[in-house]
């Protein structure tokens, strides 16, 4: 293979070779489903959707797992506040997640495990860690208590974040509690609290409780993809402590490398700050989709490299919409032929070279604009077909061009617009240029732009 990927673990670009020839096993950390997904979640979902699309386009079999965290402190808090069951809340939020992801053209993963369905596997892994001296239980007055991972007993801890143990702190979601052997130790099994709902309590050899956040992904990844697999992905905010802890747990339990390549997508920023619910500067996917069509949002994400920060603003989304319209305008000029991609074609070869260099979507998108310019020049159905086919590899350009260009028009329906176009044609035929100009200007005030060509007049939305 010619694919190279930036591996966070090695901090370098490296040639990608699947552990099993021809088959890629990929695990990506999904959402904690206590609220609607925001644009930062969309960025991660789209990034790894493009990854799995390119792997498949490269002729590889892919087993793609993206988990759902459906047990968590935030979930419990929200369910209690809402007066609903944990399952009621998480089912509702998973349905919303699917609606948002489907709208953005994100293919469903091959497996979408819910953490609560894998508690037995988590308990087995915790038992293995205890047997190896890597886990210990804090005993409370009932003889039970939290089970923690002993960080300093795992020699490789810190290799993903690149920091020494002395530099690291407890990190997000790792509460420093009395009884821990070290502040860096993190919880594997949380002992139940009397006030917690009954549906977040499981029986275990360690007493009644529930799993910690980090153990969930280790257990699900090993169960569905094996103890060693090819790619583990997620947002840059998960590199430490979550992914660092996953490595420690998984490799501590199995003695095998967990994932050979670690990929992390960059943040979406608002005013140079990471978009997040905790900062209160987030936009839900569905809020953004009220103002912009889903393909524009996807294009906004895809045209930036997955590892780079991405700045959100209406200006940037307006620019993405205008750029996408240029591609669809080219496709509106001629019916695209149904072509199979010939990767020896110079355009396709440049597209492939870009994607093979750490999924270089900015350069790949640039090839789409080169093809659009070629379509504008020669009106070739085959070139238009290649533009559409390569766009499809990125999950773009699959809508009817005219429908895309006309979407978002307000104030008039299509039939009324066509009546005005016919009236303008009559005025032009009668050389009544003033009336023809008046109709054009009146339509423009309604957000309708007319496009004249040898084949006749078409229209599109102004925005």
Secondary structure, DSSP 8 states (H G I E B T S, - for coil): ---EEEETTTTEEEE---SBTTEEEEEE---B-SS--BHHHHHHHHHHHHHHHHHHHTT-EEEEEE-BB--SHHHHHHHHHHT--HHHHHHHHHHHHHHHHHHTT----SB--BGGGGHHHHHHHHHHHHHTTSEEE---TTS---EEE-GGGSTTTTTTTT--TTT----TT----TT-SSTT-EEEEEE--TTS-GGG-B--TT-SEEE-HHHHHHHHHHHHH-SSEEEEEEEGGGIIIIIHHHHHHHHHHHSS-SEEEEEEE--EEETTEE--TTTT---BHHHHHTTS-HHHHHHHHHTS-TTS-EE--HHHHHHHHHHHHHHHHHHHSS--------TTSHHHHHHHHHHHBT--HHHHHHHHHHHHHHHHHH--HHHHHHHHHHHHHTT-S-S-HHHHHHTT--SS-HHHHHHHHHHHHHHHHTT-HHHHHHHHHHHHHTTEEEEEETTEEEEEE--
